[in-house]
């Protein structure tokens, strides 16, 4: 009887371990490493509790140097049962599914003393994103509702979700937005919710399941890279490589390429008349296919820039994050009604005017935010004593340094360097009091 019971438990043990053993065999087959099939675990310093997630998720790279697995483990961010070896049991209680940074839980998950509620406002990323325009989408909501008579003026009333700010510090900041009324009887609210808020471009919306649209939501919408085909490129054997809709790799990054931004910003336009998203007619699936043999530079010009737009040479060559700062993109902590209040980087920020060079400051110990930004990016370095460009709102562009009396930009995406030429000493005829970038485009539009 003892032998029968023992055999029964052996069968159960073998069944429970068959899944992870299969994943490990696949991992070693893919990577060509010597086969070493065994249970693996880590004991993160934060909890002191063993976690066996890496038994299945071999080849899953560390999410970032700022979140080392030996300190954080997996459970502190993802939730779940870290000691279980069967996927169904291990994944019970996952926070946010595969993405713990979704907007619905980001405050409780990524905030809670890590990225929210700190004395240093520069580190309260979650607070800024929740109040920022990419999160609230209040500018788009307000414009549409006012245009179609759902509200009497352009005063912001709603965001994607309810949000408050009792300590607004800017002239245009507002104290509260109510959640968009999905139960509204006004026809424009119903149509707008269906056609725009669902599968839209704000940080709470799930993306369209189609090439060029694949991305995540919440913090990961920007900081976790998705390739245009939505296919996984890493070595985790639990993630299929032929199933679209997955991150390229399990990694946070601040080296955000332009095509990550374009998964939201440049696939077409919303039509107010039709209240629907209209795909670009020059790109597939509406337009003709693009040859796989086209060089990467040529694909960049065709795929990511609106054919009707005027762009300067630096806009063709550089990535979005070289111009748009963290506070422009993530928000400055206040709730703003429209993009014009938060987008302030202009051509003169880096190039100055005919009368004045751009503002340059020496980095000191007080510029901890800029120093942390450089530390998190693999492509540029910033040290105390460096001289860098300062924006009109006091942010440092730490990747644009004064080197031998000349400004040099180091790309945050690939480390390439570019000269930043000043306007002083040129024959520029732009009026000093007309320094919006659109005036620069009139003369400096670069034809592809």
N, C-alpha and C positions, 0 to 999 in steps of 0.2 A: 504493500500500500504506500510506503514511503517513497519507493522508486517511481510509482505512478504519479504521485503528487509532485515529486521533483522534476519529472519529465514534463509535466503540465506547465510548471513555472518556467522551465527552460524554453518551451515553445512560445510562451507569452513574451519572455525577454527577447527572443530572437525576432518576433514580430514587431515589437516596439522599436527595436534597433535597426530594422531593415531599411527604414526611410533615410535616416541620417547616413548610414553606410553607403547607400546608393548615391547620395549627394557627394560624399567624399570621393567615391570612385570616379564620378563625373569630373570633379575638380582636378584630380590627379591626371585624368585622361586629357583634359583640356590644356593643362599647364605643362605637361611632360615631366613633372617632378616625380621623384621616387615615391611609390605608394606607401603611405603610412596611415592606415585606417585605425582610428582610435577616438575615444571621447575626449573632447577638449573643453576647457573652461577658463574663465578669467575671474579674478576676485577684485572688483573695483574698490579703490580706496574710500570712495564716498559712502559705500554701504557695507563693505566687508562681507557681502553675501556672494557665494559662487554663482556664476551665470554660465550656461552652456550654449548660448546662442551661436557661438562660433563653431560648435560641432557641426551644424548644418551650413551656416553662412561663412564657410571658408572662402577666402579670396575677397571678402567684402572689405574694401580699404577703409581706414580710419576716417571718420566723417570730417575731421579737421584737426590741426595741431592744437587748436584752442579747446578741443573736446577730446583729450586723449582717452582711449578706451580703458587704460589701466586706472584712470581716475574716475571716469563717468560710467564705464560699462555701457550696456545697451538699455537696460530697464529704466534707468533714471530719466531718460528722454522718451523712450518708446512705450514703456509699460509692458504688460504681458507677464508670462511665467517664465523666468529665466532659467529655471532648473528643469523644466520639462524637455523631453526629447522628441515628442510627437508634435507636429506642426499645429494641429487643431488645438491642443491643450496649451502649447507654448504661446500661441497668438491670441488667446483669450485675454481680453482687457487691454489690447493695444490702444494707445491713445492716438486718435486721428487716423486710424488704419495704418497705411504705410507711411504717413506723413504727420509727425507729431507737431508740425508748425502750422497746421491749418488755423485759419483766423478764429474759428469758433472756440478753440481751446488754447490759443497761443499764449494768452495772458497767464493762465493757470499752469501751462506746461513749460514754456520757454521764459516766461516772466519770473514769477515766484522767487525773487531774490537774485536771479541770474542776469536778466536783461530788462528788468523793470523795478521801479521803486528804489533806485539807488540815489545817493547824494549827488553823484556826477551825472547830470542830465545827458551828457554825450553817450553814456552807456545804457540809457533807457530806450533801447531800440524798439522794444515791443510797444511802449506807450506812443512813440512817434509814429510807428507804422499804423497802429489802430486809429490814430487821429488824422493820418495823412490822406491825401486825395486818392492815392492808388488803393487805399483800403475803403474809404467811405464812398467814393465815386459821387460825392454830392454835387460836383460841378456838372456832370452829365445829367444826373437826375433832375436837378433844378432847371437846367436849360430846356430839357424836353418837356417837363411838366408845364413850365411857363409858356413855351411855344404853342402848346396844344390846349391851353386854357384850364389846366388842372389846378393851377394856383395863380393868384392875382398879380404877383410880382416875382422878381428874381432873388428874393431873400431865401437863403437855403433853409429847408425844413427837414429834409430826410437824407439819410445816408443808407448804405446797404444794411447797416445794423445801427443800433442805438449807441451813441457815444457822447461822453460829457468831458468838459475841461473847465474847471472852475478857476484855473490859474493862467488864463491866456495872457501872453506877454506882447502880442503884436497888434497893430492897429486894425488888421482885418480879421483877427481871430474871433471865433464865435464860441459860445459856451456849451451848446448842445445841438445834437441832431437826433431826431426820432428815427426808428427803423422804418424802412420803406413799407408802405401799406399794401402788402400782397393781397389783403382781403378787400381792397378798395373797389367800389362799384363804378368808378370812373373808367371808361373804356381805354383811355390812354395808359392808365396805370397797369391795367391787365395786359395790354399788348406790349408795353415796355418791359414788364417783368418777364414775359414769355420770350420775347425776341432779343432782349438786350441784357437783362440781369442774369438770365440763365445762359450758361456757356458764353459769358461775356469776358471782359478783360480786367475786371477788378480782381483784387487778390483773393476774394472768397469764391469766385466762380470756377467751376471745373472747366477745363479747356475742351474745345472740339477734338474729337478723336479722328484727327486727319493730319497728314504730313504738314509740316511747318507750324502747326498749332500746339503740338505736344509740349507740356510744361507741368509744373506742380502748382500748388497754391500756397498762400501764406508766405513765410520767410523763404521757403524753398522755391517759390515762383521765380525768384531772381538768383538765389545763391546756389541752387543745384541745377547743373547744366543738363539740358535735354537736346539731343541731336534732332535734326529736322525730321528724320524718319522715326523717331521715338524708340529706337532700339538700344538695348543695354550693351555696353562695351566692356564691362568689367569681368571679373573671374568668379563672382559668387554663383555657385552651381544651382542655387534655388531660383534664380531669375532667368527666365527663358530669353535667349538672344534673338529669337525670331518672332517675338510677340511685341508689337508696338505699344507705346504708352509707358515706357520705363525710362528712368534717368539714365544718362550715359554712364555715370559712375556714382557710387555712394560717397559723395564728397561735397562739402561746402566750399565755396570759393568766392573771393572778391575780384578775381580776374574774369569778369563777366563779359563775354564776347557780344558783339552787336546782334548776332542772330538769336541770342537768348531774348533780348529785348524785342526783336521783331516777331517773336512768337505771339506777341500781343499787338504790337504797334504798327505793323506794316503789311498786313495781308489783304487789306481792302479798306472799305469805309462803311460806316453806318449811314443809311439813308433816312433822314427825318421823314421824307415824304412816304416812303414805304415801310418805315419803322422795321428795318431789317438790315442785316449785314450783307454787303455786296462784295463778293470776292473780286480781286484784281483780275482784269480780263487778259493781262499779258502773262499770267502765270498759270501753271496747272493747278487744279484740274480744269479750270475754265479755259485757259489759254493753251498754247502749244507746249509739248513736252520739252524739257531742257536736256541736252546731251550730257551723259555722264562723263564724257571726255573733255568737257569745257574746263579750262583752268580755274582754280579757286578764285583768283582775282576777278575773272570775267563773270563767274557765278555770283560773286558778291554784288557787282553792279546791276546784274539783271534781277536777282531775286529779292534784294532788300531795299532798294530805293525806288520810291514812287516815280514813275516816268514823267509825271507832270511837275515834279519838284525842281527847285533850283538849289544846288549845293555847291559850297566852296570846296577847294581841293582838300582842306583838312577834314571836312565832313566825309569825303570819299575815302580818305586814308585811315582815319582814326575810328575808334569804337566809341559808343555812346557815353561810357563812363569817363572818358577823358574830358568831356565838357560838363556833364551833369553830375553835380556833387551828391554826397550821401544825404544831405539835408534836403536837397531838391527832390530826390527820388523817394526817400523814406519818410520825409516830413520833418518839421522842426519842433514838433511837440504840441503845436496849436492846431485847431481845426480851422482850415481855410475854406472859403466858399468856391474858389475857382483857381485854375492853373496859373493865371497871371500873377497871383500873389506869392507863389512859391518858386516860380522859375525865373531865376535872376542871372544866371551865367550868360554872358553875351560875348561877342567877338572882342570887345574892348577889355574884358576881364584878363585875357592873355596877351592881346596885341596892343593895348593902350589906344590912345587917340593921336591925332596929328600934333597935339600940344603937350601930351603927357604920356610917359611910359607907364606900363601896368604897375600896380602896387606890389611891392616885394618886401617881405619881412624876414628877419632872422629867426630861425626856430630856436625856442628856449624850452625850459622845462615845463612852462605853462601850456605848451601845445601838445598835451598828452594824447588828445584825440587823433591828431595827425600822425603822431609817432606810432600809435596803436594800429592805425590804418595801414601804415607802411609795413609794420611787423606782420600783418595778416596777408599781405600781398607778396607773391613770390618773385615779382619782376622789378621792383624798384626799392631803393634803400633811402632812408631818411635819418639824419643824425642831428643832434643839437649843434647849432652853429651854421647849418645849411641855410641858404637864402632861397626862398620859394615864393610863388605868387600867392597873394591873399585876395579873396573875393570881396565884394562890397559888403557882405554880411559877416566878414571875419573868418570864414573857413579858409584853411590852407590847402592849396593844391600841391601836395607834397611831392608829386612826381614831375613837377615843372621847376627845375632848379636854375639858379644863376651860376653858370660855369664859365670862368674866364670872361666875365662881363657879357656873356651871351646866355639867353634863356634856352634851355634844352628840355623837351618833354620826353620822358621815358614811358612807353606804353604800359598800362596796368594789365594788359591782356597778353602781350607776348614779349615785352622787354625791348622792342625796337625803339630807337631814338629819333627825334625829329627836331629840327631847329624851329624856334618860335620867333618869327620876325616881327619887330615892333613897327608901328605905323609912323612913329617919329622919324623924320628925315625922308619920307616918301612924298609923292605928289598927290596923296589922297585928298579928294575934294569933299569928303563927307563933313557935314556940319557937326561941330563938337556936341551940340545939344540934341542931335539926332543920332543917338548911338544904339538904336535897336538893330539887331543883326540883319533884319530884312533890308536895311539900307546897304549893308556890305554885300548882300547877295546881288544887288542890282549891277554891281561892277565885277564882282569876283565869282560869279557863277562859273563852274568848271564843267565843260562839256565832256561827257564820256565818249 
